[in-house]
């Protein structure tokens, strides 16, 4: 007996599904509603006024509908035909109800667009299984729609980012001010990644990384980070920024306080002194055509667009910001060559 009851009890995921029951007989509607409520469905809308059916469908999105084919004052087939003009069998699955012995009417209901049918006297288990099947159909439809919408959103987002890079490249090609270009690159990278802060390091002539620019109003430290040990000449790969510059590869860190591959004690000391909380970072090299790194961009605390919570930088963002960095590096290289040519012309 327990197994039989489970068959016609609403699944937890379907208990709040919106079900529409339509019949111009209040008695018949009440019976069907009572049956569904007994199965555990808690979100049922009953309509008995023919004039209220279309407004009800327009006002809410239903997951399934039960309609009687033989009503005292209305033809159920016409109702189904009318609904199918705007809502497909997947958008609104319909269970048609008819009297026993009317096989032709049942078939007509299916031809009109009903997904399934039951006959009176209504068997609760039969109705329960058929309603469950209709709700499963609608679940599959909604899942498909969500996937399609998500793909469309991703395509639109990637197109927007591609357009951004194209427009940014054109803007950079017209820039003749090195400081303005560096500032533009840092702030546009921050905007592209949607993160809280960013820092620009530049490689000095004596092979160190120096703090050059920040998006926040924090004071820039005068400390420089050596790329090589001044005594042994060994590459300094203790820090994410130096590792990035030496290996010409981007570095993602999801949690600064759980990271063990790099020395992040400086970041933690800065947090302790300033009250700021660094969590996630993305460090990207600035590499012009010649192949020698000229600087490093470090982006801090990626933000969730909806909740504003700090989250890790995703891997798919890395190529975008690397493209931005490459654009800036090439433009900087072009500026350097242009200045060198002007200097030579002046000497001559």
NUSE-109621 format. One record per residue (C-alpha): residue number from 1; x, z, y; residue in one letter. Coordinates in nm, 2 decimals. Layout:
<atoms>
ATOM NUM X Z Y a
...
</atoms>
This chain:
<atoms>
ATOM 1 0.00 0.00 0.00 x
ATOM 2 0.29 0.07 0.23 x
ATOM 3 0.43 -0.28 0.19 x
ATOM 4 0.09 -0.43 0.27 x
ATOM 5 0.06 -0.23 0.59 x
ATOM 6 0.40 -0.34 0.70 x
ATOM 7 0.30 -0.70 0.67 x
ATOM 8 0.04 -0.68 0.93 x
ATOM 9 0.21 -0.43 1.17 x
ATOM 10 0.36 -0.59 1.48 x
ATOM 11 0.74 -0.61 1.47 x
ATOM 12 0.91 -0.40 1.74 x
ATOM 13 1.03 -0.70 1.92 x
ATOM 14 0.68 -0.84 1.93 x
ATOM 15 0.49 -0.53 2.02 x
ATOM 16 0.50 -0.61 2.39 x
ATOM 17 0.44 -0.98 2.36 x
ATOM 18 0.17 -1.11 2.59 x
ATOM 19 -0.12 -1.23 2.39 x
ATOM 20 -0.43 -1.40 2.54 x
ATOM 21 -0.76 -1.39 2.36 x
ATOM 22 -1.03 -1.63 2.48 x
ATOM 23 -1.40 -1.64 2.38 x
ATOM 24 -1.71 -1.65 2.59 x
ATOM 25 -1.87 -1.39 2.36 x
ATOM 26 -1.76 -1.04 2.47 x
ATOM 27 -1.85 -0.90 2.13 x
ATOM 28 -1.62 -1.15 1.94 x
ATOM 29 -1.34 -1.10 2.19 x
ATOM 30 -1.36 -0.72 2.16 x
ATOM 31 -1.34 -0.75 1.78 x
ATOM 32 -1.02 -0.97 1.80 x
ATOM 33 -0.86 -0.74 2.06 x
ATOM 34 -0.93 -0.43 1.85 x
ATOM 35 -0.78 -0.60 1.55 x
ATOM 36 -0.46 -0.69 1.73 x
ATOM 37 -0.43 -0.35 1.89 x
ATOM 38 -0.46 -0.20 1.54 x
ATOM 39 -0.16 -0.41 1.44 x
ATOM 40 0.04 -0.26 1.72 x
ATOM 41 0.02 -0.53 1.99 x
ATOM 42 0.00 -0.35 2.32 x
ATOM 43 -0.01 -0.63 2.58 x
ATOM 44 -0.33 -0.82 2.53 x
ATOM 45 -0.54 -1.00 2.79 x
ATOM 46 -0.90 -1.08 2.71 x
ATOM 47 -1.09 -1.36 2.89 x
ATOM 48 -1.46 -1.42 2.84 x
ATOM 49 -1.54 -1.61 3.16 x
ATOM 50 -1.45 -1.98 3.12 x
ATOM 51 -1.38 -2.00 3.49 x
ATOM 52 -1.11 -1.73 3.45 x
ATOM 53 -0.91 -1.90 3.18 x
ATOM 54 -0.69 -2.13 3.39 x
ATOM 55 -0.63 -1.87 3.66 x
ATOM 56 -0.52 -1.63 3.39 x
ATOM 57 -0.28 -1.89 3.25 x
ATOM 58 -0.15 -1.96 3.59 x
ATOM 59 -0.10 -1.59 3.68 x
ATOM 60 0.11 -1.50 3.37 x
ATOM 61 0.33 -1.64 3.10 x
ATOM 62 0.18 -1.57 2.75 x
ATOM 63 0.36 -1.57 2.42 x
ATOM 64 0.06 -1.67 2.21 x
ATOM 65 -0.32 -1.73 2.24 x
ATOM 66 -0.62 -1.69 2.01 x
ATOM 67 -0.92 -1.91 2.08 x
ATOM 68 -1.25 -1.95 1.90 x
ATOM 69 -1.35 -2.31 1.82 x
ATOM 70 -1.72 -2.24 1.82 x
ATOM 71 -1.83 -2.03 2.12 x
ATOM 72 -2.19 -1.98 2.24 x
ATOM 73 -2.15 -2.18 2.56 x
ATOM 74 -1.82 -2.36 2.54 x
ATOM 75 -1.64 -2.61 2.31 x
ATOM 76 -1.31 -2.46 2.18 x
ATOM 77 -1.16 -2.80 2.11 x
ATOM 78 -1.20 -2.90 2.48 x
ATOM 79 -1.02 -2.58 2.58 x
ATOM 80 -0.73 -2.66 2.36 x
ATOM 81 -0.71 -3.02 2.48 x
ATOM 82 -0.71 -2.88 2.84 x
ATOM 83 -0.43 -2.63 2.77 x
ATOM 84 -0.22 -2.89 2.60 x
ATOM 85 -0.22 -3.11 2.91 x
ATOM 86 0.03 -2.86 3.07 x
ATOM 87 0.16 -2.63 2.80 x
ATOM 88 0.32 -2.75 2.48 x
ATOM 89 0.27 -2.60 2.13 x
ATOM 90 0.61 -2.42 2.17 x
ATOM 91 0.54 -2.29 2.53 x
ATOM 92 0.20 -2.14 2.43 x
ATOM 93 0.14 -2.13 2.05 x
ATOM 94 -0.24 -2.12 1.97 x
ATOM 95 -0.42 -1.97 1.68 x
ATOM 96 -0.77 -2.13 1.64 x
ATOM 97 -1.06 -1.93 1.49 x
ATOM 98 -1.35 -2.09 1.31 x
ATOM 99 -1.63 -2.01 1.06 x
ATOM 100 -1.56 -2.05 0.69 x
ATOM 101 -1.66 -2.38 0.53 x
ATOM 102 -1.59 -2.59 0.84 x
ATOM 103 -1.27 -2.76 0.72 x
ATOM 104 -1.34 -3.07 0.95 x
ATOM 105 -1.35 -2.84 1.26 x
ATOM 106 -1.03 -2.67 1.16 x
ATOM 107 -0.85 -3.00 1.12 x
ATOM 108 -0.99 -3.11 1.46 x
ATOM 109 -0.85 -2.79 1.61 x
ATOM 110 -0.51 -2.87 1.48 x
ATOM 111 -0.53 -3.23 1.60 x
ATOM 112 -0.63 -3.10 1.94 x
ATOM 113 -0.31 -2.90 1.96 x
ATOM 114 -0.36 -2.57 1.79 x
ATOM 115 -0.06 -2.45 1.59 x
ATOM 116 -0.26 -2.28 1.32 x
ATOM 117 -0.61 -2.16 1.23 x
ATOM 118 -0.79 -1.88 1.05 x
ATOM 119 -1.16 -1.86 0.93 x
ATOM 120 -1.42 -1.59 0.94 x
ATOM 121 -1.46 -1.34 0.79 x
ATOM 122 -1.12 -1.26 0.94 x
ATOM 123 -0.87 -1.12 0.70 x
ATOM 124 -0.65 -0.88 0.90 x
ATOM 125 -0.34 -0.95 0.69 x
ATOM 126 -0.39 -1.33 0.72 x
ATOM 127 -0.42 -1.30 1.10 x
ATOM 128 -0.13 -1.06 1.13 x
ATOM 129 0.11 -1.31 0.95 x
ATOM 130 -0.01 -1.61 1.14 x
ATOM 131 0.02 -1.43 1.48 x
ATOM 132 0.37 -1.32 1.38 x
ATOM 133 0.46 -1.68 1.30 x
ATOM 134 0.33 -1.80 1.63 x
ATOM 135 0.54 -1.53 1.82 x
ATOM 136 0.85 -1.63 1.62 x
ATOM 137 0.79 -2.00 1.73 x
ATOM 138 0.77 -1.88 2.09 x
ATOM 139 1.09 -1.67 2.05 x
ATOM 140 1.28 -1.98 1.92 x
ATOM 141 1.15 -2.18 2.21 x
ATOM 142 1.25 -1.91 2.47 x
ATOM 143 1.60 -1.89 2.31 x
ATOM 144 1.64 -2.26 2.33 x
ATOM 145 1.53 -2.25 2.70 x
ATOM 146 1.77 -1.97 2.78 x
ATOM 147 2.06 -2.17 2.61 x
ATOM 148 1.97 -2.48 2.81 x
ATOM 149 1.94 -2.29 3.14 x
ATOM 150 2.27 -2.12 3.07 x
ATOM 151 2.44 -2.45 3.01 x
ATOM 152 2.30 -2.60 3.32 x
ATOM 153 2.41 -2.30 3.52 x
ATOM 154 2.76 -2.33 3.38 x
ATOM 155 2.78 -2.70 3.46 x
ATOM 156 2.66 -2.63 3.81 x
ATOM 157 2.91 -2.35 3.86 x
ATOM 158 3.20 -2.56 3.73 x
ATOM 159 3.10 -2.85 3.94 x
ATOM 160 3.09 -2.63 4.25 x
ATOM 161 3.44 -2.49 4.17 x
ATOM 162 3.57 -2.85 4.12 x
ATOM 163 3.42 -2.95 4.45 x
ATOM 164 3.58 -2.64 4.60 x
ATOM 165 3.92 -2.75 4.47 x
ATOM 166 3.88 -3.10 4.60 x
ATOM 167 3.78 -2.99 4.94 x
ATOM 168 4.05 -2.73 4.95 x
ATOM 169 4.31 -2.98 4.86 x
ATOM 170 4.20 -3.21 5.15 x
ATOM 171 4.21 -2.91 5.38 x
ATOM 172 4.56 -2.81 5.26 x
ATOM 173 4.69 -3.16 5.31 x
ATOM 174 4.61 -3.14 5.68 x
ATOM 175 4.77 -2.80 5.73 x
ATOM 176 5.11 -2.79 5.91 x
ATOM 177 5.13 -2.41 5.96 x
ATOM 178 5.30 -2.24 5.66 x
ATOM 179 5.17 -1.89 5.74 x
ATOM 180 4.82 -2.02 5.78 x
ATOM 181 4.84 -2.20 5.45 x
ATOM 182 4.96 -1.89 5.27 x
ATOM 183 4.68 -1.68 5.42 x
ATOM 184 4.43 -1.95 5.33 x
ATOM 185 4.55 -1.96 4.97 x
ATOM 186 4.53 -1.59 4.92 x
ATOM 187 4.19 -1.54 5.08 x
ATOM 188 4.03 -1.85 4.92 x
ATOM 189 4.17 -1.74 4.58 x
ATOM 190 4.00 -1.40 4.63 x
ATOM 191 3.67 -1.57 4.72 x
ATOM 192 3.70 -1.81 4.42 x
ATOM 193 3.76 -1.53 4.18 x
ATOM 194 3.51 -1.30 4.34 x
ATOM 195 3.74 -1.00 4.34 x
ATOM 196 3.80 -0.70 4.56 x
ATOM 197 4.16 -0.75 4.68 x
ATOM 198 4.46 -0.98 4.66 x
ATOM 199 4.83 -0.96 4.74 x
ATOM 200 5.09 -1.23 4.80 x
ATOM 201 5.46 -1.19 4.70 x
ATOM 202 5.72 -1.44 4.81 x
ATOM 203 6.05 -1.50 4.63 x
ATOM 204 6.34 -1.42 4.87 x
ATOM 205 6.68 -1.59 4.89 x
ATOM 206 6.84 -1.30 4.71 x
ATOM 207 6.60 -1.33 4.41 x
ATOM 208 6.36 -1.06 4.48 x
ATOM 209 5.98 -1.05 4.52 x
ATOM 210 5.88 -0.92 4.87 x
ATOM 211 5.53 -0.82 4.98 x
ATOM 212 5.41 -1.08 5.22 x
ATOM 213 5.04 -1.05 5.27 x
ATOM 214 4.74 -0.85 5.16 x
ATOM 215 4.36 -0.91 5.20 x
ATOM 216 4.30 -0.54 5.26 x
ATOM 217 4.43 -0.35 5.56 x
ATOM 218 4.68 -0.15 5.36 x
ATOM 219 5.03 -0.13 5.51 x
ATOM 220 5.28 -0.36 5.34 x
ATOM 221 5.57 -0.18 5.18 x
ATOM 222 5.91 -0.30 5.26 x
ATOM 223 6.03 -0.24 4.90 x
ATOM 224 6.14 -0.56 4.72 x
ATOM 225 6.12 -0.60 4.35 x
ATOM 226 6.44 -0.76 4.20 x
ATOM 227 6.39 -1.05 3.96 x
ATOM 228 6.72 -0.97 3.79 x
ATOM 229 6.92 -0.65 3.74 x
ATOM 230 7.18 -0.65 4.02 x
ATOM 231 7.45 -0.52 3.78 x
ATOM 232 7.38 -0.69 3.44 x
ATOM 233 7.20 -1.00 3.57 x
ATOM 234 6.93 -0.94 3.30 x
ATOM 235 6.58 -1.07 3.39 x
ATOM 236 6.35 -0.79 3.51 x
ATOM 237 6.04 -0.83 3.30 x
ATOM 238 5.92 -0.47 3.34 x
ATOM 239 5.65 -0.57 3.60 x
ATOM 240 5.36 -0.81 3.57 x
ATOM 241 5.46 -0.98 3.90 x
ATOM 242 5.83 -1.04 3.80 x
ATOM 243 5.73 -1.14 3.44 x
ATOM 244 5.49 -1.40 3.60 x
ATOM 245 5.76 -1.53 3.83 x
ATOM 246 6.03 -1.55 3.56 x
ATOM 247 5.81 -1.70 3.29 x
ATOM 248 5.60 -1.92 3.52 x
ATOM 249 5.28 -1.80 3.35 x
ATOM 250 4.98 -1.61 3.46 x
ATOM 251 4.92 -1.25 3.35 x
ATOM 252 4.58 -1.09 3.30 x
ATOM 253 4.55 -0.71 3.27 x
ATOM 254 4.20 -0.57 3.19 x
ATOM 255 4.28 -0.21 3.25 x
ATOM 256 4.58 -0.09 3.45 x
ATOM 257 4.56 0.26 3.31 x
ATOM 258 4.55 0.15 2.95 x
ATOM 259 4.82 -0.12 2.98 x
ATOM 260 5.15 -0.05 2.81 x
ATOM 261 5.33 -0.39 2.81 x
ATOM 262 5.43 -0.36 3.18 x
ATOM 263 5.54 -0.08 3.41 x
ATOM 264 5.24 -0.01 3.64 x
ATOM 265 5.36 0.33 3.77 x
ATOM 266 5.39 0.18 4.12 x
ATOM 267 5.02 0.07 4.12 x
ATOM 268 4.92 0.41 3.99 x
ATOM 269 5.12 0.59 4.26 x
ATOM 270 4.96 0.36 4.52 x
ATOM 271 4.61 0.45 4.39 x
ATOM 272 4.69 0.82 4.39 x
ATOM 273 4.81 0.81 4.75 x
ATOM 274 4.54 0.58 4.89 x
ATOM 275 4.24 0.68 4.68 x
ATOM 276 4.19 0.32 4.57 x
ATOM 277 4.12 0.26 4.20 x
ATOM 278 4.30 -0.05 4.05 x
ATOM 279 4.14 -0.15 3.72 x
ATOM 280 4.19 -0.53 3.64 x
ATOM 281 4.45 -0.77 3.78 x
ATOM 282 4.53 -1.14 3.75 x
ATOM 283 4.88 -1.25 3.85 x
ATOM 284 4.94 -1.62 3.91 x
ATOM 285 5.27 -1.80 4.00 x
ATOM 286 5.31 -2.04 4.30 x
ATOM 287 5.51 -2.33 4.15 x
ATOM 288 5.58 -2.65 4.35 x
ATOM 289 5.70 -2.98 4.21 x
ATOM 290 6.06 -2.88 4.18 x
ATOM 291 5.96 -2.61 3.92 x
ATOM 292 6.11 -2.31 4.09 x
ATOM 293 5.86 -2.03 4.16 x
ATOM 294 5.83 -1.96 4.53 x
ATOM 295 5.58 -1.67 4.51 x
ATOM 296 5.32 -1.49 4.31 x
ATOM 297 4.95 -1.43 4.38 x
ATOM 298 4.80 -1.11 4.25 x
ATOM 299 4.43 -1.06 4.24 x
ATOM 300 4.28 -0.71 4.19 x
ATOM 301 3.95 -0.58 4.05 x
ATOM 302 3.72 -0.87 3.95 x
ATOM 303 3.36 -0.79 4.05 x
ATOM 304 3.04 -0.85 3.86 x
ATOM 305 2.83 -1.06 4.10 x
ATOM 306 2.51 -0.87 4.00 x
ATOM 307 2.62 -0.51 3.97 x
ATOM 308 2.94 -0.51 4.18 x
ATOM 309 3.11 -0.32 3.89 x
ATOM 310 3.48 -0.39 3.83 x
ATOM 311 3.53 -0.61 3.52 x
ATOM 312 3.82 -0.80 3.36 x
ATOM 313 3.92 -1.14 3.49 x
ATOM 314 3.80 -1.39 3.23 x
ATOM 315 4.04 -1.64 3.07 x
ATOM 316 3.83 -1.94 3.20 x
ATOM 317 3.90 -1.84 3.56 x
ATOM 318 4.28 -1.87 3.52 x
ATOM 319 4.30 -2.25 3.53 x
ATOM 320 4.09 -2.26 3.84 x
ATOM 321 4.31 -2.02 4.04 x
ATOM 322 4.62 -2.19 3.89 x
ATOM 323 4.50 -2.52 4.03 x
ATOM 324 4.45 -2.36 4.37 x
ATOM 325 4.80 -2.21 4.35 x
ATOM 326 4.95 -2.55 4.25 x
ATOM 327 4.77 -2.71 4.55 x
ATOM 328 4.92 -2.46 4.78 x
ATOM 329 5.27 -2.48 4.63 x
ATOM 330 5.28 -2.86 4.66 x
ATOM 331 5.16 -2.85 5.02 x
ATOM 332 5.43 -2.59 5.09 x
ATOM 333 5.69 -2.81 4.93 x
ATOM 334 5.57 -3.10 5.14 x
ATOM 335 5.60 -2.90 5.45 x
ATOM 336 5.95 -2.79 5.36 x
ATOM 337 6.06 -3.15 5.30 x
ATOM 338 5.89 -3.26 5.63 x
ATOM 339 6.08 -2.99 5.82 x
ATOM 340 6.40 -3.09 5.65 x
ATOM 341 6.35 -3.45 5.75 x
ATOM 342 6.28 -3.35 6.11 x
ATOM 343 6.60 -3.14 6.11 x
ATOM 344 6.81 -3.42 5.98 x
ATOM 345 6.66 -3.66 6.24 x
ATOM 346 6.74 -3.41 6.52 x
ATOM 347 7.10 -3.38 6.40 x
ATOM 348 7.14 -3.75 6.40 x
</atoms>
